[in-house]
């Protein structure tokens, strides 16, 4: 029994030392807190950078939308110019046909 009691005491002391060895010192806690504070500051900077990148992307999208509207207006103007050119050619062709089919006139002679 004495031998069993001795083993229990030794086991208890060993567990006590293991328990004390697992406790963090004040310096360990302060280092962990400082590391956590740096991690939070880094995360804040990353979030700020991400927000700036998102704003830049939104600005780029806005510029792209304006460029698309300008291109669309230019396409419409070009289509109108082509249509106008076609109409002008058609008008010139009609005038040429009228001129060629008109009877000859006497220039400089009186009736």
C-alpha positions in Angstrom: 0.0 0.0 0.0 2.9 2.3 0.8 4.3 1.6 -2.6 1.0 2.4 -4.3 0.6 5.6 -2.3 4.1 6.6 -3.4 3.2 6.1 -7.0 0.1 8.2 -6.7 2.1 11.0 -5.1 4.8 10.9 -7.8 2.1 10.8 -10.5 0.4 13.8 -8.9 3.6 15.8 -8.6 4.4 15.0 -12.2 1.0 16.2 -13.3 1.4 19.3 -11.3 4.7 20.1 -13.0 3.1 19.4 -16.4 0.3 21.7 -15.6 2.6 24.5 -14.5 4.7 24.0 -17.5 1.7 24.6 -19.7 0.9 28.0 -18.2 1.9 31.0 -20.2 4.0 33.7 -18.6 2.9 37.4 -18.7 5.6 38.0 -21.3 4.2 35.2 -23.5 0.7 36.7 -23.3 2.0 40.2 -24.1 3.9 38.9 -27.1 0.8 37.1 -28.3 -1.2 40.2 -27.9 1.4 42.3 -29.7 1.3 39.7 -32.6 -2.5 39.8 -32.7 -2.4 43.6 -32.7 0.0 43.6 -35.7 -2.2 41.1 -37.5 -5.2 43.3 -37.0 -3.3 46.4 -38.3 -2.1 44.4 -41.3 -5.7 43.2 -41.9 -6.9 46.8 -41.7 -4.3 48.0 -44.2 -5.3 45.1 -46.5 -8.9 46.0 -46.3 -8.1 49.7 -47.0 -6.1 48.6 -50.1 -8.9 46.3 -51.2 -11.4 49.2 -50.9 -9.1 51.5 -52.9 -8.8 48.8 -55.6 -12.6 48.4 -55.7 -13.0 52.1 -56.1 -10.4 52.1 -58.9 -12.3 49.3 -60.6 -15.6 51.2 -60.3 -14.0 54.3 -61.8 -12.6 52.2 -64.6 -16.0 50.6 -65.2 -17.6 54.1 -65.3 -14.9 55.2 -67.9 -15.6 52.1 -69.9 -19.3 52.8 -69.9 -18.8 56.4 -71.1 -16.4 55.1 -73.8 -19.1 52.6 -74.9 -21.7 55.4 -75.1 -19.3 57.5 -77.1 -18.5 54.7 -79.5 -22.2 54.0 -79.9 -22.9 57.6 -80.7 -20.0 57.6 -83.2 -21.4 54.4 -84.8 -24.8 56.1 -85.1 -23.2 59.2 -86.7 -21.3 57.1 -89.1 -24.4 55.1 -90.1 -26.2 58.4 -90.7 -23.3 59.7 -92.8 -23.4 56.6 -94.9 -27.1 56.9 -95.4 -26.8 60.6 -96.3 -24.0 59.7 -98.7 -26.1 57.1 -100.4 -29.0 59.5 -100.7 -26.7 62.2 -102.2 -25.4 59.7 -104.8 -29.0 58.7 -105.6 -30.0 62.3 -106.0 -26.9 63.0 -108.3 -27.8 60.0 -110.4 -31.4 61.2 -110.8 -30.2 64.6 -111.8 -27.7 63.2 -114.3 -30.5 61.1 -115.8 -32.8 64.1 -116.1 -30.0 66.2 -117.7 -29.2 63.5 -120.2 -32.8 62.9 -121.1 -33.7 66.6 -121.5 -33.9 68.0 -125.0 -30.9 70.0 -126.1 -31.2 73.7 -125.6 -29.8 76.4 -127.7 -27.4 78.5 -125.8 -27.1 82.1 -126.9 -29.8 82.0 -129.5 -33.0 83.9 -129.4 -36.3 82.5 -130.4 
